[in-house]
């Protein structure tokens, strides 16, 4: 079949005949090609920015080592919510596996490719290794010196850079309103801000409600379950595991600030967090990856077998 062009009058021309604004079209195509080559050489294409952004957010980070077993101001840590037991009918509704608290950048960060921009959302991800997205630094809000242990009931802040190491944002929350609420659960939202204020103050309380008064003011041991409470609203940081959000990195779980109580007036597993530190014997793993010592029940069973 012979390629041909048909004019408005219906006459047929060969492909070599130039019609309409052919000169302007040629110049436009030439400028588009030059612009593409310039952006590609300077790394300004969207796919190049996207690749750099993903490499930065998933760049391996080093957690702080705890010599005395406690959490200190200035430590770089990982916040982990452990897997939950799911019924067969809940497997499709509840997200399983261990989840870590992570920053969730917006589309403006994708187009610029540099630094986190406030406000920035958060999400729970299945990646439990320390990377740029999910590492946080414990900050002092009341003049405590770096290196001092964090105590139960003491205010502290959490900062994150997303792996850029230039601009730090702070974990914050505020009372729920029509303009400020979690997108899926419609509960109190959690976000990252560039202003360090009273909205960025958090406290850690002991897991067992009956022993909280006894543990008030004592240092917090790392790699154990605790509850993280927002100082201003008195709501606990939570992973509902039933609300999904679509992010640039895929399907992830929503984070909110709400205290989920069971029938015994104790926080549910949604509010349980483990503050993970680095493994001193292996730089590539964390204390959470280390093998756990056998319990007394396991030891007794092994002794009976012997």
PyMOL commands that set and color helices and strands:
alter all, ss='L'
color gray80, all
select helices_A, chain A and resi 22-41+46-57+88-90+107-112+198-200+209-215+269-271+287-289+296-305
alter helices_A, ss='H'
color red, helices_A
select strands_A, chain A and resi 4-6+12-14+76-81+99-104+120-125+135-139+157-160+169-173+190-193+202-205+225-230+237-238+244-247+250-254+256-257+272-276
alter strands_A, ss='S'
color yellow, strands_A
deselect
rebuild
show_as cartoon
